[in-house]
Amino acid sequence: MTLFVKFFALSRQAAGTRNAEIRLPEDATAALLMEILCERFPKLKALTPTLKLAVNWEYADPEPILRDGDEGAVIPPVAGG
């Protein structure tokens, strides 16, 4: 299956791109997606303790199975007030 992933702020700098198309096995989870992203974009690995992964505009738990065509987003910590 294919997922489209967007990178924001620090994750965009670490990945060196705004978007990526990622191929995954049919039973892939959000955790596997993050693992594959870190393999493809090694600089992301140092940021993983603070990154959030969203799938289809909602923050994702690591366990859910992804579906072909889902849209992912890698979001660094944000601050505001």
MODELLER restraints for C-alpha pairs under 7 A, 6 or more apart:
rsr = mdl.restraints
at = mdl.atoms
rsr.add(forms.Gaussian(group=physical.xy_distance, feature=features.Distance(at['CA:1:A'], at['CA:23:A']), mean=5.65, stdev=0.5))
rsr.add(forms.Gaussian(group=physical.xy_distance, feature=features.Distance(at['CA:1:A'], at['CA:24:A']), mean=5.34, stdev=0.5))
rsr.add(forms.Gaussian(group=physical.xy_distance, feature=features.Distance(at['CA:1:A'], at['CA:25:A']), mean=6.11, stdev=0.5))
rsr.add(forms.Gaussian(group=physical.xy_distance, feature=features.Distance(at['CA:1:A'], at['CA:26:A']), mean=5.84, stdev=0.5))
rsr.add(forms.Gaussian(group=physical.xy_distance, feature=features.Distance(at['CA:1:A'], at['CA:68:A']), mean=4.78, stdev=0.5))
rsr.add(forms.Gaussian(group=physical.xy_distance, feature=features.Distance(at['CA:2:A'], at['CA:21:A']), mean=6.67, stdev=0.5))
rsr.add(forms.Gaussian(group=physical.xy_distance, feature=features.Distance(at['CA:2:A'], at['CA:22:A']), mean=5.59, stdev=0.5))
rsr.add(forms.Gaussian(group=physical.xy_distance, feature=features.Distance(at['CA:2:A'], at['CA:23:A']), mean=4.58, stdev=0.5))
rsr.add(forms.Gaussian(group=physical.xy_distance, feature=features.Distance(at['CA:2:A'], at['CA:24:A']), mean=6.22, stdev=0.5))
rsr.add(forms.Gaussian(group=physical.xy_distance, feature=features.Distance(at['CA:2:A'], at['CA:68:A']), mean=5.40, stdev=0.5))
rsr.add(forms.Gaussian(group=physical.xy_distance, feature=features.Distance(at['CA:2:A'], at['CA:69:A']), mean=5.85, stdev=0.5))
rsr.add(forms.Gaussian(group=physical.xy_distance, feature=features.Distance(at['CA:3:A'], at['CA:21:A']), mean=5.80, stdev=0.5))
rsr.add(forms.Gaussian(group=physical.xy_distance, feature=features.Distance(at['CA:3:A'], at['CA:22:A']), mean=5.21, stdev=0.5))
rsr.add(forms.Gaussian(group=physical.xy_distance, feature=features.Distance(at['CA:3:A'], at['CA:23:A']), mean=6.46, stdev=0.5))
rsr.add(forms.Gaussian(group=physical.xy_distance, feature=features.Distance(at['CA:3:A'], at['CA:68:A']), mean=6.25, stdev=0.5))
rsr.add(forms.Gaussian(group=physical.xy_distance, feature=features.Distance(at['CA:3:A'], at['CA:69:A']), mean=5.25, stdev=0.5))
rsr.add(forms.Gaussian(group=physical.xy_distance, feature=features.Distance(at['CA:3:A'], at['CA:70:A']), mean=5.36, stdev=0.5))
rsr.add(forms.Gaussian(group=physical.xy_distance, feature=features.Distance(at['CA:3:A'], at['CA:71:A']), mean=5.83, stdev=0.5))
rsr.add(forms.Gaussian(group=physical.xy_distance, feature=features.Distance(at['CA:3:A'], at['CA:72:A']), mean=6.95, stdev=0.5))
rsr.add(forms.Gaussian(group=physical.xy_distance, feature=features.Distance(at['CA:4:A'], at['CA:20:A']), mean=5.85, stdev=0.5))
rsr.add(forms.Gaussian(group=physical.xy_distance, feature=features.Distance(at['CA:4:A'], at['CA:21:A']), mean=4.65, stdev=0.5))
rsr.add(forms.Gaussian(group=physical.xy_distance, feature=features.Distance(at['CA:4:A'], at['CA:22:A']), mean=6.26, stdev=0.5))
rsr.add(forms.Gaussian(group=physical.xy_distance, feature=features.Distance(at['CA:4:A'], at['CA:70:A']), mean=6.73, stdev=0.5))
rsr.add(forms.Gaussian(group=physical.xy_distance, feature=features.Distance(at['CA:4:A'], at['CA:71:A']), mean=4.96, stdev=0.5))
rsr.add(forms.Gaussian(group=physical.xy_distance, feature=features.Distance(at['CA:4:A'], at['CA:72:A']), mean=6.03, stdev=0.5))
rsr.add(forms.Gaussian(group=physical.xy_distance, feature=features.Distance(at['CA:5:A'], at['CA:19:A']), mean=5.52, stdev=0.5))
rsr.add(forms.Gaussian(group=physical.xy_distance, feature=features.Distance(at['CA:5:A'], at['CA:20:A']), mean=5.19, stdev=0.5))
rsr.add(forms.Gaussian(group=physical.xy_distance, feature=features.Distance(at['CA:5:A'], at['CA:21:A']), mean=6.29, stdev=0.5))
rsr.add(forms.Gaussian(group=physical.xy_distance, feature=features.Distance(at['CA:5:A'], at['CA:71:A']), mean=5.79, stdev=0.5))
rsr.add(forms.Gaussian(group=physical.xy_distance, feature=features.Distance(at['CA:5:A'], at['CA:72:A']), mean=4.37, stdev=0.5))
rsr.add(forms.Gaussian(group=physical.xy_distance, feature=features.Distance(at['CA:5:A'], at['CA:73:A']), mean=5.28, stdev=0.5))
rsr.add(forms.Gaussian(group=physical.xy_distance, feature=features.Distance(at['CA:6:A'], at['CA:18:A']), mean=5.73, stdev=0.5))
rsr.add(forms.Gaussian(group=physical.xy_distance, feature=features.Distance(at['CA:6:A'], at['CA:19:A']), mean=4.46, stdev=0.5))
rsr.add(forms.Gaussian(group=physical.xy_distance, feature=features.Distance(at['CA:6:A'], at['CA:20:A']), mean=6.58, stdev=0.5))
rsr.add(forms.Gaussian(group=physical.xy_distance, feature=features.Distance(at['CA:6:A'], at['CA:72:A']), mean=6.23, stdev=0.5))
rsr.add(forms.Gaussian(group=physical.xy_distance, feature=features.Distance(at['CA:6:A'], at['CA:73:A']), mean=4.63, stdev=0.5))
rsr.add(forms.Gaussian(group=physical.xy_distance, feature=features.Distance(at['CA:6:A'], at['CA:74:A']), mean=6.32, stdev=0.5))
rsr.add(forms.Gaussian(group=physical.xy_distance, feature=features.Distance(at['CA:7:A'], at['CA:18:A']), mean=5.19, stdev=0.5))
rsr.add(forms.Gaussian(group=physical.xy_distance, feature=features.Distance(at['CA:7:A'], at['CA:19:A']), mean=6.09, stdev=0.5))
rsr.add(forms.Gaussian(group=physical.xy_distance, feature=features.Distance(at['CA:7:A'], at['CA:73:A']), mean=5.81, stdev=0.5))
rsr.add(forms.Gaussian(group=physical.xy_distance, feature=features.Distance(at['CA:7:A'], at['CA:74:A']), mean=4.98, stdev=0.5))
rsr.add(forms.Gaussian(group=physical.xy_distance, feature=features.Distance(at['CA:7:A'], at['CA:75:A']), mean=6.70, stdev=0.5))
rsr.add(forms.Gaussian(group=physical.xy_distance, feature=features.Distance(at['CA:8:A'], at['CA:74:A']), mean=6.27, stdev=0.5))
rsr.add(forms.Gaussian(group=physical.xy_distance, feature=features.Distance(at['CA:8:A'], at['CA:75:A']), mean=5.57, stdev=0.5))
rsr.add(forms.Gaussian(group=physical.xy_distance, feature=features.Distance(at['CA:8:A'], at['CA:76:A']), mean=6.94, stdev=0.5))
rsr.add(forms.Gaussian(group=physical.xy_distance, feature=features.Distance(at['CA:9:A'], at['CA:76:A']), mean=6.77, stdev=0.5))
rsr.add(forms.Gaussian(group=physical.xy_distance, feature=features.Distance(at['CA:10:A'], at['CA:76:A']), mean=6.22, stdev=0.5))
rsr.add(forms.Gaussian(group=physical.xy_distance, feature=features.Distance(at['CA:11:A'], at['CA:44:A']), mean=6.49, stdev=0.5))
rsr.add(forms.Gaussian(group=physical.xy_distance, feature=features.Distance(at['CA:11:A'], at['CA:74:A']), mean=6.48, stdev=0.5))
rsr.add(forms.Gaussian(group=physical.xy_distance, feature=features.Distance(at['CA:11:A'], at['CA:75:A']), mean=6.75, stdev=0.5))
rsr.add(forms.Gaussian(group=physical.xy_distance, feature=features.Distance(at['CA:11:A'], at['CA:76:A']), mean=6.24, stdev=0.5))
rsr.add(forms.Gaussian(group=physical.xy_distance, feature=features.Distance(at['CA:12:A'], at['CA:18:A']), mean=5.63, stdev=0.5))
rsr.add(forms.Gaussian(group=physical.xy_distance, feature=features.Distance(at['CA:14:A'], at['CA:43:A']), mean=5.11, stdev=0.5))
rsr.add(forms.Gaussian(group=physical.xy_distance, feature=features.Distance(at['CA:14:A'], at['CA:44:A']), mean=5.51, stdev=0.5))
rsr.add(forms.Gaussian(group=physical.xy_distance, feature=features.Distance(at['CA:15:A'], at['CA:41:A']), mean=5.24, stdev=0.5))
rsr.add(forms.Gaussian(group=physical.xy_distance, feature=features.Distance(at['CA:15:A'], at['CA:43:A']), mean=6.63, stdev=0.5))
rsr.add(forms.Gaussian(group=physical.xy_distance, feature=features.Distance(at['CA:15:A'], at['CA:44:A']), mean=6.43, stdev=0.5))
rsr.add(forms.Gaussian(group=physical.xy_distance, feature=features.Distance(at['CA:27:A'], at['CA:65:A']), mean=6.01, stdev=0.5))
rsr.add(forms.Gaussian(group=physical.xy_distance, feature=features.Distance(at['CA:28:A'], at['CA:65:A']), mean=5.64, stdev=0.5))
rsr.add(forms.Gaussian(group=physical.xy_distance, feature=features.Distance(at['CA:28:A'], at['CA:66:A']), mean=5.83, stdev=0.5))
rsr.add(forms.Gaussian(group=physical.xy_distance, feature=features.Distance(at['CA:29:A'], at['CA:62:A']), mean=6.46, stdev=0.5))
rsr.add(forms.Gaussian(group=physical.xy_distance, feature=features.Distance(at['CA:29:A'], at['CA:63:A']), mean=5.62, stdev=0.5))
rsr.add(forms.Gaussian(group=physical.xy_distance, feature=features.Distance(at['CA:29:A'], at['CA:64:A']), mean=5.44, stdev=0.5))
rsr.add(forms.Gaussian(group=physical.xy_distance, feature=features.Distance(at['CA:29:A'], at['CA:65:A']), mean=4.47, stdev=0.5))
rsr.add(forms.Gaussian(group=physical.xy_distance, feature=features.Distance(at['CA:29:A'], at['CA:66:A']), mean=5.54, stdev=0.5))
rsr.add(forms.Gaussian(group=physical.xy_distance, feature=features.Distance(at['CA:30:A'], at['CA:60:A']), mean=6.83, stdev=0.5))
rsr.add(forms.Gaussian(group=physical.xy_distance, feature=features.Distance(at['CA:30:A'], at['CA:61:A']), mean=6.90, stdev=0.5))
rsr.add(forms.Gaussian(group=physical.xy_distance, feature=features.Distance(at['CA:30:A'], at['CA:62:A']), mean=4.81, stdev=0.5))
rsr.add(forms.Gaussian(group=physical.xy_distance, feature=features.Distance(at['CA:30:A'], at['CA:63:A']), mean=6.25, stdev=0.5))
rsr.add(forms.Gaussian(group=physical.xy_distance, feature=features.Distance(at['CA:30:A'], at['CA:64:A']), mean=6.34, stdev=0.5))
rsr.add(forms.Gaussian(group=physical.xy_distance, feature=features.Distance(at['CA:30:A'], at['CA:65:A']), mean=6.91, stdev=0.5))
rsr.add(forms.Gaussian(group=physical.xy_distance, feature=features.Distance(at['CA:30:A'], at['CA:66:A']), mean=6.68, stdev=0.5))
rsr.add(forms.Gaussian(group=physical.xy_distance, feature=features.Distance(at['CA:31:A'], at['CA:62:A']), mean=4.50, stdev=0.5))
rsr.add(forms.Gaussian(group=physical.xy_distance, feature=features.Distance(at['CA:31:A'], at['CA:63:A']), mean=6.60, stdev=0.5))
rsr.add(forms.Gaussian(group=physical.xy_distance, feature=features.Distance(at['CA:38:A'], at['CA:44:A']), mean=5.43, stdev=0.5))
rsr.add(forms.Gaussian(group=physical.xy_distance, feature=features.Distance(at['CA:38:A'], at['CA:45:A']), mean=5.21, stdev=0.5))
rsr.add(forms.Gaussian(group=physical.xy_distance, feature=features.Distance(at['CA:50:A'], at['CA:76:A']), mean=6.31, stdev=0.5))
rsr.add(forms.Gaussian(group=physical.xy_distance, feature=features.Distance(at['CA:50:A'], at['CA:77:A']), mean=6.11, stdev=0.5))
rsr.add(forms.Gaussian(group=physical.xy_distance, feature=features.Distance(at['CA:51:A'], at['CA:74:A']), mean=6.66, stdev=0.5))
rsr.add(forms.Gaussian(group=physical.xy_distance, feature=features.Distance(at['CA:51:A'], at['CA:75:A']), mean=5.63, stdev=0.5))
rsr.add(forms.Gaussian(group=physical.xy_distance, feature=features.Distance(at['CA:51:A'], at['CA:76:A']), mean=4.63, stdev=0.5))
rsr.add(forms.Gaussian(group=physical.xy_distance, feature=features.Distance(at['CA:51:A'], at['CA:77:A']), mean=6.36, stdev=0.5))
rsr.add(forms.Gaussian(group=physical.xy_distance, feature=features.Distance(at['CA:52:A'], at['CA:59:A']), mean=6.98, stdev=0.5))
rsr.add(forms.Gaussian(group=physical.xy_distance, feature=features.Distance(at['CA:52:A'], at['CA:74:A']), mean=5.97, stdev=0.5))
rsr.add(forms.Gaussian(group=physical.xy_distance, feature=features.Distance(at['CA:52:A'], at['CA:75:A']), mean=5.07, stdev=0.5))
rsr.add(forms.Gaussian(group=physical.xy_distance, feature=features.Distance(at['CA:52:A'], at['CA:76:A']), mean=6.27, stdev=0.5))
rsr.add(forms.Gaussian(group=physical.xy_distance, feature=features.Distance(at['CA:53:A'], at['CA:59:A']), mean=5.88, stdev=0.5))
rsr.add(forms.Gaussian(group=physical.xy_distance, feature=features.Distance(at['CA:53:A'], at['CA:60:A']), mean=5.75, stdev=0.5))
rsr.add(forms.Gaussian(group=physical.xy_distance, feature=features.Distance(at['CA:53:A'], at['CA:72:A']), mean=6.94, stdev=0.5))
rsr.add(forms.Gaussian(group=physical.xy_distance, feature=features.Distance(at['CA:53:A'], at['CA:73:A']), mean=5.75, stdev=0.5))
rsr.add(forms.Gaussian(group=physical.xy_distance, feature=features.Distance(at['CA:53:A'], at['CA:74:A']), mean=4.91, stdev=0.5))
rsr.add(forms.Gaussian(group=physical.xy_distance, feature=features.Distance(at['CA:53:A'], at['CA:75:A']), mean=6.18, stdev=0.5))
rsr.add(forms.Gaussian(group=physical.xy_distance, feature=features.Distance(at['CA:54:A'], at['CA:60:A']), mean=5.00, stdev=0.5))
rsr.add(forms.Gaussian(group=physical.xy_distance, feature=features.Distance(at['CA:54:A'], at['CA:72:A']), mean=5.51, stdev=0.5))
rsr.add(forms.Gaussian(group=physical.xy_distance, feature=features.Distance(at['CA:54:A'], at['CA:73:A']), mean=5.03, stdev=0.5))
rsr.add(forms.Gaussian(group=physical.xy_distance, feature=features.Distance(at['CA:54:A'], at['CA:74:A']), mean=6.56, stdev=0.5))
rsr.add(forms.Gaussian(group=physical.xy_distance, feature=features.Distance(at['CA:55:A'], at['CA:70:A']), mean=6.69, stdev=0.5))
rsr.add(forms.Gaussian(group=physical.xy_distance, feature=features.Distance(at['CA:55:A'], at['CA:71:A']), mean=5.62, stdev=0.5))
rsr.add(forms.Gaussian(group=physical.xy_distance, feature=features.Distance(at['CA:55:A'], at['CA:72:A']), mean=4.43, stdev=0.5))
rsr.add(forms.Gaussian(group=physical.xy_distance, feature=features.Distance(at['CA:55:A'], at['CA:73:A']), mean=6.45, stdev=0.5))
rsr.add(forms.Gaussian(group=physical.xy_distance, feature=features.Distance(at['CA:56:A'], at['CA:70:A']), mean=6.12, stdev=0.5))
rsr.add(forms.Gaussian(group=physical.xy_distance, feature=features.Distance(at['CA:56:A'], at['CA:71:A']), mean=5.12, stdev=0.5))
rsr.add(forms.Gaussian(group=physical.xy_distance, feature=features.Distance(at['CA:56:A'], at['CA:72:A']), mean=6.23, stdev=0.5))
